[in-house]
């Protein structure tokens, strides 16, 4: 992964059940299982800078996902360095997958998507997701940060 702009999906795992406030968005019932958060990084530093921020435990809370990260571990990141904005296509694809439950309104206050966060009780598979979206997708982990 490098500082090229692109689209990413954070694969998060929660081992607890709790309830938390997500900024001004509202309260979220965090459940044990997996969450997939779809985002994009077209600003300075691209995908590497944005994902590196999501990997850090200590950070200010700016986005909805920052609040959820307190209760999850980031197991992997799927990403595309395509110059095309794929965030909304990826979110629609994820919403159409049987095992995924959209968390309505989460992470999409600036667009018309139903959700950019999805929950599932089973670990999501990159191969299944990649078959349903356009272009190559790579996998990366926070341990890759120097």
N, C-alpha and C positions, 0 to 999 in steps of 0.2 A: 504494500500500500504506500502511496506517496501523497504529495500535496495537491494532486489533481482534483478538480471538482467532480462531484458525482452524487450517487444515491446509496443509502445504506439501510440495513435492517439490523437492529440490536436484538440478539437472542438472550433473553433474561430468564433466570430461574428464581423462584421464590419457594422457600421451605416453610413459610409461616402463613397463617391466616390472621389478618389484622385490618384495621380501618384507618385511613389517613386522609388528611386534607391535601388536595392538589392545588396549591395556590388559590386563585379566585375561581378556578374551574369547578370545584366541588369536592365531595368526599368520594373516595374509592375504596371498595372492599377488596383488599389484596388477598388473593387466594394462593395456596400452594399449587405450583404448576409452572407453566412457561408463559412468558409474554414476548411478543414480537412487536417492536416499535420501528416504524418506517420513517426515515428522515432523509434530508438532502443537505449537501454542503457545497454551495457554490460561491462562498465568500473566501476571504484570505485563508490560506492553509488547506483548503479543500477538505476531502474526506479524512485525511490523516489527522488534521487539527481537531475536527469536530469529534471524531471517534475517540481520540486520545483524551479529550475532555470528558466524554461519557465514561471512560475507563477509570478516571480518578474518583476516589471516594470523597475527598474534601474539595468542595467547590460551592460557589454561590448558586442559589436556585434561580434559574432564568426561564427554563422551559418546563412544561408539564412533566417530562420524563425525569427531570432532576429530582422530583419528589418521590417518584416510584423507585428510583435507583437506591434509595436508603434501605429498601426491603428486598432487594434482588441482587443476584450476582450476574455479571455479564459473562455468559459462557462462550459466545462467539459473535462475530459480525459478518454479515453477508454484504457485499458491496459491488457496485459497478462504477467504473470511471468514465462512463459514457457522458459526453457533453449534453446529451438530451436529458431533460428533467423527467425522471422516471418515478418520482415519489408517489404521485397520484395513481399511476398505473399499477405500481406495486401494491398500494393500499387496496385498490379495487380487486386485484388478484387475490390478495390475502383474505379479503372479506368473502370471496367466493369459495374459499376452501372449506370443506365440510367440518373439519375438526376445529376451526377457528371461530371464536366468539369476538366480534368487534366490541370495543369499549367506546360506545357512542360519544362523539365529540372530543375525545382525548387526542391532543396533539394536532388538531386540524382546525384551530380557530381562524386560520388565515386562508382556508380553502373550503370547497364544497364537499369534500370527502365525508363519508359517514364516520370514519375513525382512522387514526394512524397507529392505534395500539390494539393488539389482538391477544386473546387468552386461549390457551389450550392445556389440557391435562397431560398430554404426551409431547415429548420433545419434537419440535418441528424439524422436518427434513429439507435440506437444501436442494436435493435432487428433484423432489416433487415441486417445490416452488419454482426452481429454475426452468423446468419444463413448461411452465405457464406464463413466463415473462419473456420479453424480447431482449436478446443480447446475453453475453457471458456474465456470470456472477462468480465472484471469488469469495473465499472464506478467510477470516483473519481472527486473531485472538489478542486480548490485552497483554498477554505475556510477550508478544512480539515487540512491545515498546522498549526501546533501548534505555 
